[in-house]
Amino acid sequence: MLSTNLPSMNALLTVAGAALATYGLRIGGLLLSERLPRAPAFQAFMRALPGTILLSLVVPGIWAAGPWGCLAALATVITAIKSRQTLLAMLAGMLVIMIQRQLF
């Protein structure tokens, strides 16, 4: 009788399935990109899509953090606009959250 480590096998199958799904979507996108409309409105929509996806990932975290999360997001945005440096902007937001966690 063979002994198998079931949790390890489940983890391996989960990672393999996620990898297949990810690369399948990438390859599918490349193959279908030739069939997409060339209309300017559609191209503008596609250019804006990465930003909207990023917002859909970030906004729930800001909302869950409450007023301090909103303040950190505001500090991040203002620093990004003023300095044009992404790393500095992220550090500004992290500093706000770090102060909140240390003081409150």
Phi and psi in degrees as a GROMACS rama.xvg file:
@    title "Ramachandran Plot"
@    xaxis  label "Phi"
@    yaxis  label "Psi"
@TYPE xy
-87.2027  137.22  LEU-2
-99.6185  125.366  SER-3
-117.606  147.727  THR-4
-92.4593  93.909  ASN-5
-62.4476  -44.572  LEU-6
-60.7313  -38.1157  PRO-7
-66.6299  -39.5057  SER-8
-65.834  -40.8794  MET-9
-62.9788  -41.2566  ASN-10
-64.3157  -42.8762  ALA-11
-63.396  -44.4241  LEU-12
-65.0772  -36.473  LEU-13
-65.2918  -45.9177  THR-14
-64.9806  -43.1695  VAL-15
-63.8413  -41.7484  ALA-16
-64.3868  -41.1989  GLY-17
-64.9227  -39.4628  ALA-18
-65.4579  -43.4482  ALA-19
-62.6338  -42.3641  LEU-20
-64.5963  -43.0588  ALA-21
-62.7723  -51.1571  THR-22
-71.9746  -29.4782  TYR-23
-63.4592  -41.9091  GLY-24
-65.7942  -38.7273  LEU-25
-64.855  -46.9599  ARG-26
-65.551  -41.6454  ILE-27
-60.4371  -40.3759  GLY-28
-63.3661  -40.9326  GLY-29
-65.3146  -41.2214  LEU-30
-69.6358  -33.8358  LEU-31
-86.6917  -12.8134  LEU-32
-63.1991  -27.3392  SER-33
-68.9696  -22.9109  GLU-34
-93.6607  -2.37957  ARG-35
-72.2239  149.179  LEU-36
-63.9248  151.511  PRO-37
-101.015  11.9596  ARG-38
-63.9073  142.018  ALA-39
-58.8713  -37.3743  PRO-40
-64.0511  -41.136  ALA-41
-67.7913  -39.1274  PHE-42
-65.6039  -38.215  GLN-43
-64.3047  -40.3828  ALA-44
-60.953  -44.6509  PHE-45
-67.3746  -34.3934  MET-46
-68.7268  -32.4112  ARG-47
-82.0717  -17.2706  ALA-48
-58.0377  -45.5294  LEU-49
-58.6849  -37.6029  PRO-50
-64.6878  -40.2186  GLY-51
-69.1528  -34.9528  THR-52
-66.3517  -42.3307  ILE-53
-60.8193  -44.0488  LEU-54
-62.1788  -38.9526  LEU-55
-66.1439  -21.7542  SER-56
-88.2767  -32.2183  LEU-57
-88.0288  -41.34  VAL-58
-59.167  -42.3612  VAL-59
-59.8428  -35.7623  PRO-60
-67.6384  -39.6897  GLY-61
-63.9242  -45.8804  ILE-62
-61.4899  -42.1174  TRP-63
-67.5  -29.4903  ALA-64
-78.6734  -10.5569  ALA-65
75.3823  -151.574  GLY-66
-59.3724  -35.5718  PRO-67
-67.8257  -35.4354  TRP-68
-64.8281  -40.4056  GLY-69
-65.0158  -40.5976  CYS-70
-64.9835  -40.7383  LEU-71
-64.9003  -41.0736  ALA-72
-64.3078  -41.4231  ALA-73
-63.6238  -43.2621  LEU-74
-61.6775  -38.675  ALA-75
-64.2768  -47.2948  THR-76
-64.6408  -46.2113  VAL-77
-62.4013  -43.6022  ILE-78
-64.5849  -39.3162  THR-79
-64.9527  -40.7177  ALA-80
-69.1652  -43.7907  ILE-81
-72.6423  -42.0433  LYS-82
-98.3432  -21.9474  SER-83
58.9602  29.6762  ARG-84
-124.137  114.34  GLN-85
-62.8726  -45.2758  THR-86
-61.8765  -43.8829  LEU-87
-63.2582  -39.178  LEU-88
-63.739  -43.9642  ALA-89
-63.641  -39.6971  MET-90
-63.8276  -36.2415  LEU-91
-63.5954  -45.0147  ALA-92
-64.3609  -40.9348  GLY-93
-65.7848  -35.0416  MET-94
-63.9677  -41.1458  LEU-95
-60.9426  -46.4598  VAL-96
-66.5749  -38.0351  ILE-97
-64.0605  -42.1155  MET-98
-62.9115  -43.5988  ILE-99
-60.0538  -42.6262  GLN-100
-71.8174  -29.8961  ARG-101
-80.1127  -35.4775  GLN-102
-95.7453  -25.6139  LEU-103
